Amino acid sequence: MASLKELKGRINSVKSTQKITKAKQMVAAAKLRKAQASAEAARPYAERLGTVMASLATKVTGDGAPKLFAGTGSDQRHLLVVANSDKGLAGAFNSNIVRAALTKARELRAEGKDVDFYLVGRKGRAPIRRAHPNNISQMFDTTDVREPGYAEAERIVAEIMEMYEAGRFDVAHLFYSKFKSALTQEPTRLQIIPVPAPENASTGESSKAAVEYEPDEAEILAELLPRYLKTQVFGALLENQASEQGASMTAMDNATRNAGELINKLTIQYNRSRQAAITTELIEIIAGAEAL
């Protein structure tokens, strides 16, 4: 059984930890409001841009379609772009994204496809390196960036586009966490290259209006596709920020509650041990007095 001194030390240690987790919970809650607002504000723009893409996609087919839209004509080589954070203490936020990417990698390899990884953020590197040590094509460092934003999205897309133009992959998938609520973050996979035709493109709903394009649709689509990619990556970074803060707030809240429960248990154990020690001491005193 632990001594009274050891129990008291453990209680003080857990109380110190509880103060830290409580403070981190409050910081995450404050950051979550801003991150959630940014993620939700970016969604309408991406949706509207998708509508424009749908309108153009119905009019550009065959040899006139840009390479980003038409693809290379093969789907043998796949690039998995995995977006993680640089910090921990966010529950299963990072591990869920990595798990989704590794699951997709296994599926592609089972089909005989080649798989490489483009890693954003530090937290997803170790498990992917262990599973695929020879398949890390490139890593994008965000350790010096307080909050990854549009500038980082532009740099990421520029590097991926350079790899695509060099023929290093045929299909690229983006993995990130879509923010639902502080309690729910959904690991998401999105094909970004070749840019898939938006769902409403096949219905023709967006092409009912009589619209004349100047210059022609193929040129406009070629100009919009890189911007569309940047928007998708930027949106994923914003979704990740909100998801990370939500997951961190939840994890720190659970840690604070667990610390409180442990403090109560240790306090009860301490009081019982102290009472037993006092009782033992009184018995010894009484026995000594009787011996006299």
Helices and strands as residue ranges (DSSP letters): H 4-57, G 62-64, H 67-70, E 77-83, H 93-110, E 114-120, H 125-131, E 136-140, H 150-165, E 171-179, E 185-193, G 199-201, G 205-207, H 217-291
